[in-house]
Amino acid sequence: HNPPEDNGFKAYWHTGGQVLAPHDKAIIACVEAAEEIPEIELQTAIDEGRIEIVGDAVDQAFYDAVLALSLSEARTLPALYSPLHGVGERCCWAILTRAGFQGIEIFEPHRAPDGAFPNVPGHKPNPEQPKVFEPMFEQARQQGKELLLASDPDADRLSVCVLNPAGEYQHLTGNQVGSLIADYIARKRAARGDLTPEHYMVETL
């Protein structure tokens, strides 16, 4: 979601989660104390065991875990998806295709990973900003897409536009999307009998 001049890398703690205090401040202190930035070729670092490339087995475990969460067999989805020049094709798009959704297409101008974000308005690929969807409107209307999806470049956020009764694409806030998802999950689980009305009230508050 950053403009090109802010690009860098994302660091995680050994748990796989975000780096939180006090560790974040300690990392910044080390950065500020550095007098030089050592460099090494990627392949050399791999050969020396200093970098380990995550293999396909991790991707497959992720796909399996996400697909196991499905609560419906419905697979018709007239939608257009944009990874906003990020990594979403390897996760979001991969899940959608593996799940067998029909009618969804990837928006080609935003498909290629590119940290300069050349085809995103203002080169700022924040899916929470409605403007990032505007390049998708023409194709979506021509193809009768009712839903527009966009993940931010590191694919940890997903934003949505829906076709409203006036024929315009309306951007939903994160709160609206979260509420819809929570309500859908609660109703589906209640229907299959593993969520009582009491759970429904608690889990949706």
BADRENGU-271945 format. One record per residue (C-alpha): residue in three letters; x negated, y, z. Coordinates in steps of 0.1 Angstrom, whole numbers, padded with zeros to 4 digits, always signed. Example, Ala and Ser with C-alpha at 12.3 -4.5 7.8 and 13.67 -1.06 7.14 Angstrom:
% residues 2
Ala-0123-0045+0078/Ser-0137-0011+0071/
This chain:
% residues 205
His+0000+0000+0000/Asn-0030+0023+0000/Pro-0041+0047-0027/Pro-0072+0035-0046/Glu-0096+0057-0026/Asp-0086+0040+0006/Asn-0091+0004-0007/Gly-0112-0019+0014/Phe-0107-0053+0030/Lys-0084-0066+0057/Ala-0099-0082+0088/Tyr-0081-0107+0111/Trp-0090-0120+0145/His-0100-0157+0150/Thr-0063-0164+0157/Gly-0054-0154+0121/Gly-0035-0124+0135/Gln-0041-0087+0135/Val-0072-0072+0152/Leu-0058-0056+0183/Ala-0073-0035+0212/Pro-0099-0037+0226/His-0115-0056+0197/Asp-0105-0031+0171/Lys-0123-0003+0189/Ala-0154-0025+0193/Ile-0154-0032+0156/Ile-0152+0005+0147/Ala-0180+0012+0172/Cys-0202-0013+0154/Val-0194+0003+0120/Glu-0202+0038+0133/Ala-0235+0026+0148/Ala-0247+0010+0116/Glu-0276+0028+0100/Glu-0275+0008+0067/Ile-0251-0013+0048/Pro-0267-0046+0038/Glu-0256-0061+0005/Ile-0256-0096-0008/Glu-0243-0112-0040/Leu-0211-0131-0035/Gln-0224-0164-0049/Thr-0255-0162-0028/Ala-0234-0157+0003/Ile-0212-0187-0006/Asp-0243-0209-0013/Glu-0258-0199+0021/Gly-0225-0208+0039/Arg-0219-0172+0050/Ile-0186-0170+0030/Glu-0162-0199+0028/Ile-0136-0198+0001/Val-0102-0209+0012/Gly-0091-0238-0010/Asp-0058-0249-0026/Ala-0049-0271+0004/Val-0042-0239+0025/Asp-0020-0225-0003/Gln-0001-0258-0005/Ala+0004-0259+0032/Phe+0018-0223+0031/Tyr+0041-0232+0002/Asp+0054-0263+0020/Ala+0061-0244+0052/Val+0080-0216+0035/Leu+0100-0239+0013/Ala+0110-0260+0043/Leu+0128-0229+0057/Ser+0154-0228+0028/Leu+0190-0227+0040/Ser+0207-0229+0006/Glu+0205-0249-0026/Ala+0217-0219-0047/Arg+0191-0210-0072/Thr+0206-0184-0095/Leu+0188-0151-0090/Pro+0191-0124-0117/Ala+0162-0104-0105/Leu+0129-0087-0115/Tyr+0099-0091-0092/Ser+0068-0069-0090/Pro+0036-0077-0072/Leu+0025-0041-0076/His-0009-0051-0090/Gly-0016-0071-0058/Val-0018-0108-0047/Gly+0020-0114-0046/Glu+0019-0137-0077/Arg-0001-0162-0056/Cys+0024-0163-0028/Cys+0058-0146-0034/Trp+0061-0155-0070/Ala+0047-0189-0064/Ile+0073-0196-0038/Leu+0102-0184-0060/Thr+0091-0206-0090/Arg+0084-0236-0068/Ala+0118-0233-0052/Gly+0134-0234-0087/Phe+0150-0200-0089/Gln+0165-0193-0123/Gly+0170-0158-0138/Ile+0141-0141-0121/Glu+0112-0127-0140/Ile+0079-0111-0131/Phe+0074-0074-0142/Glu+0044-0077-0165/Pro+0031-0041-0162/His+0026-0047-0125/Arg+0013-0082-0128/Ala-0025-0080-0131/Pro-0043-0075-0098/Asp-0059-0041-0100/Gly-0069-0019-0070/Ala-0065+0012-0091/Phe-0027+0004-0094/Pro-0026+0019-0129/Asn+0011+0014-0136/Val+0025+0025-0103/Pro+0037+0061-0099/Gly+0011+0081-0082/His-0011+0050-0079/Lys+0005+0045-0045/Pro+0020+0010-0044/Asn+0040+0013-0012/Pro+0073-0007-0018/Glu+0090+0013+0009/Gln+0089+0043-0014/Pro+0118+0040-0040/Lys+0096+0056-0067/Val+0076+0024-0072/Phe+0107+0007-0086/Glu+0114+0033-0113/Pro+0092+0017-0140/Met+0113-0014-0136/Phe+0147+0002-0142/Glu+0147+0001-0180/Gln+0138-0036-0183/Ala+0161-0045-0154/Arg+0191-0028-0171/Gln+0184-0043-0205/Gln+0182-0078-0190/Gly+0212-0074-0166/Lys+0191-0078-0134/Glu+0211-0072-0102/Leu+0181-0073-0079/Leu+0146-0058-0079/Leu+0119-0071-0056/Ala+0085-0057-0049/Ser+0058-0068-0025/Asp+0030-0046-0014/Pro-0005-0054-0027/Asp-0014-0077+0002/Ala+0021-0092+0000/Asp+0030-0090+0037/Arg+0060-0067+0030/Leu+0088-0070+0006/Ser+0112-0043-0005/Val+0145-0046-0024/Cys+0167-0026-0047/Val+0202-0037-0055/Leu+0226-0028-0083/Asn+0254-0009-0067/Pro+0290-0005-0080/Ala+0281+0028-0098/Gly+0255+0009-0119/Glu+0225+0024-0101/Tyr+0197+0006-0084/Gln+0199+0015-0047/His+0168+0011-0025/Leu+0174-0007+0008/Thr+0155+0002+0039/Gly+0135-0024+0058/Asn+0161-0023+0086/Gln+0189-0030+0061/Val+0170-0060+0045/Gly+0161-0074+0079/Ser+0197-0071+0091/Leu+0210-0089+0060/Ile+0184-0117+0063/Ala+0191-0122+0100/Asp+0229-0123+0094/Tyr+0225-0148+0066/Ile+0203-0171+0086/Ala+0226-0170+0116/Arg+0257-0177+0095/Lys+0240-0206+0076/Arg+0227-0222+0108/Ala+0261-0218+0125/Ala+0277-0235+0095/Arg+0255-0265+0098/Gly+0260-0267+0135/Asp+0226-0259+0150/Leu+0236-0224+0161/Thr+0265-0218+0185/Pro+0285-0185+0186/Glu+0266-0177+0218/His+0233-0181+0200/Tyr+0246-0160+0171/Met+0253-0131+0194/Val+0219-0132+0211/Glu+0198-0138+0180/Thr+0214-0110+0160/Leu+0211-0083+0187/
